[in-house]
Amino acid sequence: MPEITLPHDHGQPMEHELTHMPSVENFQTVANICRQLGDGSRIRIFWLLCHCEECVINLSSMMEMSSPAVSHHLRQLKAGGLIVSRRVGKEVYYRAADTEQAHLLHHMIEQIMKIACPTG
């Protein structure tokens, strides 16, 4: 990031901090991930897939949702690179991607649960 001189000097070292600020693109990536996880059902599906590998039918039963609704969420999670799938005959199995991003998001969800839902 180029050197920036702020119009008002409030005695804070903000100009130095701006040189370490992530790029606009990085912030947009974070916003896209937050948008993707902005649905409670999608977060539940992602959380489940961090703990097991399952087919749509079993996920539908666990979630008490229709298969098409679960498939819709799976498509979005897969497009975001958070889950992967493998085919065995006619059956497709889904699980969380083995990526740093997926691991960190799973950890973040678990930590937020501890903070926001301490009894649950």
Number of C-alpha atoms within 10 A of each C-alpha: 9 6 9 11 11 9 6 6 10 8 6 8 9 13 13 12 9 14 12 9 11 10 10 8 9 11 12 11 12 11 12 13 17 12 10 17 20 11 11 9 15 18 18 15 21 26 19 18 21 21 11 12 17 17 17 19 18 13 21 18 12 12 15 10 13 13 17 12 12 20 16 11 20 22 13 15 22 16 12 14 16 25 22 18 15 12 10 7 6 5 11 14 18 21 23 24 19 13 12 10 13 19 15 11 20 21 14 12 17 13 12 12 13 12 10 10 9 8 7 6
